Amino acid sequence: MAYIDLLESRVFNRLSADPQRLSEYIPDGQTYPVIVDEIQKIPALLDEVHRLMEKNRNLRFILTGSSPRKLRRTSSNLLGGRASTSYFHPLSAMELAKDFNLVKALTYGLLPTIYDSEKNIDPGNYLAGYIEAYLREEILQEGLTRNVAAFNRFLEAASFSQGEVLNVTLVARECSVHRKVVESYFQILEDLLIGYRIPVFTRKAKRRLIQHAKFYFFDTGVYRSIRPRGPLDTPELIDGASLETLVFQNLLAYIDNHQKNYAIHYWRTTSGKEVDFILYGEDGLVSIEVKRSRTVTSRDLSGLRTFREDYPSTQSILLYGGDKHLQIDGVRVLPIEYALTHLDELL
């Protein structure tokens, strides 16, 4: 198997000087896919990949990278019609199955290294190092921003928006950076696949709705590691955002991994009625509310009921901290841990 790691300085220097040297790394008669890791570091290699595939129709490549930003911004050959795109998410509850631990996942997230028993790492230290290394390798080396101190302040300010309607002006004020700069920082997070903005579901809207997107870091452990803590922060505040993030990242991974035709939205009226997640696409319409509490009240079901009034065809699901499976007024009420490990039964 040919494996080409562009993090190796000698390999990077040779190929960046002359991309046509790529063929030197591919054995004659290669039948297995050629893996090029961190492809975004040398966008010009895509032209060479294209040339080699045209020369040998049986040759296949696996191109991996942590950021499509540089490829897109340099108008690189994106191999249109010759390539398919897959996203590698953190582990999911379904993948961990019986080894999934809700408390651990809420505390440390689902990055694979944390669950590698052979590495025997401290999860808290690993997450702190992960964020520091990622900033150094992706933000500094790729020159995405000149002011790393300002970007660090932005990350902390953005963490207060986790699972909330995003107010870019407020974030800019909190980190003392111009609004346009903060908007570009959020775009960097999305381009690096470490942050997501999900839009309001407005299709055939019958009520006045909030217009701004909600924001999530891609993993609850990463979010908690970035999020500053102070005397005014309650555990419920951070735990609530963590739980919603955990559900979001599992939904995102399930949709991508199983090629489901859903887009993720949220729904909130100007009068305060809200549903945390709306999945909409050719595979159907699903409304999902997430609650930490171990009991279910009529108020917990209010947003789902209102949404169903406008969209009677929706499947309504409430995930909660209890352990009973319930059916209340047409809403399927499920324990969070069960739901995350059985998403294939729900979607």
Helices and strands as residue ranges (DSSP letters): E 3-5, H 9-17, G 19-25, E 34-37, G 39-41, H 45-55, E 61-64, H 69-73, H 93-96, G 97-99, H 102-108, G 112-115, H 123-134, I 135-140, H 148-159, H 168-174, H 179-191, E 195-198, E 214-217, H 220-226, H 235-257, E 263-268, E 274-281, E 284-290, G 299-301, H 302-310, E 315-320, E 326-328, E 331-335, H 336-341, H 343-346
